[in-house]
């Protein structure tokens, strides 16, 4: 029994699966990085707003 025709038939499907995995991994990583960047930005904005809202006391 020759297995090579079966392997040759499966290679395109495996290749598409690998490409899908790589693309989805890149999308998930980009989303994670974007959420982290937005959280940092929101934190900085909240600190700036709190600093402006805080009353300034002078002795």
LUMGU-538480 format. One record per residue (C-alpha): residue in one letter; residue number from 0; x, y, z. Coordinates in pm, 1 decimal, always signed. Layout:
BEGIN
type / seq / east / north / up
A / NUM / X / Y / Z $
...
//
This chain:
BEGIN
type / seq / east / north / up
X / 0 / +0.0 / +0.0 / +0.0 $
X / 1 / +140.2 / +336.1 / -105.1 $
X / 2 / +79.0 / +606.3 / +156.2 $
X / 3 / +223.1 / +900.9 / -37.9 $
X / 4 / -92.8 / +986.1 / -234.9 $
X / 5 / -281.9 / +1007.2 / +93.8 $
X / 6 / -14.9 / +1231.4 / +246.7 $
X / 7 / -13.4 / +1448.4 / -66.1 $
X / 8 / -392.0 / +1485.6 / -40.1 $
X / 9 / -371.4 / +1592.2 / +325.5 $
X / 10 / -90.6 / +1848.0 / +287.6 $
X / 11 / -314.1 / +2131.7 / +153.8 $
X / 12 / -559.1 / +2088.3 / +442.3 $
X / 13 / -278.4 / +2085.4 / +696.9 $
X / 14 / -126.5 / +2395.8 / +535.7 $
X / 15 / -457.0 / +2581.6 / +552.6 $
X / 16 / -495.1 / +2475.0 / +915.1 $
X / 17 / -148.7 / +2607.8 / +1000.8 $
X / 18 / -219.9 / +2937.8 / +822.3 $
X / 19 / -550.9 / +2969.8 / +1008.7 $
X / 20 / -376.6 / +2903.7 / +1340.7 $
X / 21 / -107.8 / +3163.7 / +1270.1 $
X / 22 / -363.8 / +3423.5 / +1160.1 $
X / 23 / -588.4 / +3366.9 / +1462.7 $
X / 24 / -290.4 / +3379.7 / +1698.9 $
X / 25 / -183.4 / +3712.4 / +1547.7 $
X / 26 / -537.0 / +3851.3 / +1580.9 $
X / 27 / -567.7 / +3742.9 / +1944.4 $
X / 28 / -225.3 / +3885.5 / +2032.1 $
X / 29 / -305.4 / +4215.3 / +1860.7 $
X / 30 / -635.3 / +4235.6 / +2048.7 $
X / 31 / -462.4 / +4162.0 / +2379.3 $
X / 32 / -200.6 / +4430.0 / +2314.4 $
X / 33 / -464.6 / +4683.0 / +2210.5 $
X / 34 / -669.1 / +4618.7 / +2525.4 $
X / 35 / -358.8 / +4662.1 / +2741.1 $
X / 36 / -270.8 / +4987.3 / +2565.1 $
X / 37 / -624.7 / +5119.1 / +2607.6 $
X / 38 / -620.2 / +5026.4 / +2976.6 $
X / 39 / -293.7 / +5218.5 / +3021.3 $
X / 40 / -438.9 / +5517.0 / +2835.9 $
X / 41 / -756.3 / +5511.5 / +3046.1 $
X / 42 / -548.9 / +5493.7 / +3363.5 $
X / 43 / -336.2 / +5790.7 / +3255.7 $
X / 44 / -646.4 / +5991.7 / +3168.2 $
X / 45 / -805.5 / +5907.4 / +3502.9 $
X / 46 / -491.2 / +6017.5 / +3686.6 $
X / 47 / -481.9 / +6342.8 / +3490.2 $
X / 48 / -848.8 / +6409.1 / +3560.8 $
X / 49 / -800.1 / +6333.3 / +3929.2 $
X / 50 / -500.6 / +6565.6 / +3944.3 $
X / 51 / -701.5 / +6849.6 / +3789.5 $
X / 52 / -1001.8 / +6788.7 / +4014.4 $
X / 53 / -800.6 / +6773.5 / +4335.7 $
X / 54 / -812.0 / +7098.8 / +4530.5 $
X / 55 / -481.3 / +7276.0 / +4563.0 $
X / 56 / -401.5 / +7364.1 / +4922.3 $
X / 57 / -157.6 / +7637.3 / +4996.6 $
X / 58 / -24.4 / +7693.8 / +5348.1 $
//
